[in-house]
């Protein structure tokens, strides 16, 4: 999701999105430890997405 799309969302929606992404990152990290993660770049992409959401939340 792009920053422009995130800026259009309300603060409550952004917080929900943040929680969803954090859960997703936790699941991916546990899969990486057990060597079941197929796409290792998805961890990096999820971390960047979390950073985007946090940036937009701080702007508001």
Secondary structure per residue as TSV (DSSP state, phi and psi in degrees):
chain	resnum	aa	ss	phi	psi
A	1	X	-	360.0	136.4
A	2	X	-	-83.9	159.8
A	3	X	H	-62.7	-33.2
A	4	X	H	-62.7	-41.2
A	5	X	H	-67.6	-36.5
A	6	X	H	-68.8	-35.0
A	7	X	H	-66.6	-24.8
A	8	X	T	-78.2	-15.4
A	9	X	S	-82.6	154.4
A	10	X	-	-77.8	164.0
A	11	X	H	-61.6	-39.7
A	12	X	H	-63.4	-40.8
A	13	X	H	-65.6	-37.6
A	14	X	H	-65.7	-39.3
A	15	X	H	-65.2	-38.9
A	16	X	H	-64.2	-42.2
A	17	X	H	-62.8	-39.6
A	18	X	H	-62.6	-45.9
A	19	X	H	-61.9	-40.5
A	20	X	H	-62.4	-44.2
A	21	X	H	-67.7	-36.7
A	22	X	H	-66.7	-39.3
A	23	X	H	-64.2	-41.5
A	24	X	H	-62.1	-42.2
A	25	X	H	-64.5	-40.9
A	26	X	H	-61.0	-44.4
A	27	X	H	-63.1	-41.3
A	28	X	H	-66.7	-37.5
A	29	X	H	-64.9	-39.9
A	30	X	H	-68.3	-34.0
A	31	X	H	-68.6	-35.0
A	32	X	H	-66.4	-36.2
A	33	X	H	-67.5	-39.6
A	34	X	T	-87.4	6.8
A	35	X	T	60.6	35.0
A	36	X	-	-106.7	-1.8
A	37	X	-	-79.2	123.0
A	38	X	S	-83.4	-41.6
A	39	X	-	-113.1	101.2
A	40	X	T	-71.2	-18.4
A	41	X	H	-74.6	-17.7
A	42	X	H	-66.8	-28.3
A	43	X	H	-64.8	-45.9
A	44	X	H	-62.9	-43.1
A	45	X	H	-65.4	-37.8
A	46	X	H	-68.2	-39.7
A	47	X	H	-61.7	-39.4
A	48	X	H	-67.4	-37.9
A	49	X	H	-64.8	-40.6
A	50	X	H	-61.0	-42.1
A	51	X	H	-63.3	-38.9
A	52	X	H	-62.7	-45.0
A	53	X	H	-63.8	-43.7
A	54	X	H	-62.9	-38.4
A	55	X	H	-63.1	-45.5
A	56	X	H	-66.9	-38.5
A	57	X	H	-62.7	-40.2
A	58	X	H	-69.0	-30.7
A	59	X	H	-66.0	-35.5
A	60	X	-	-79.4	360.0
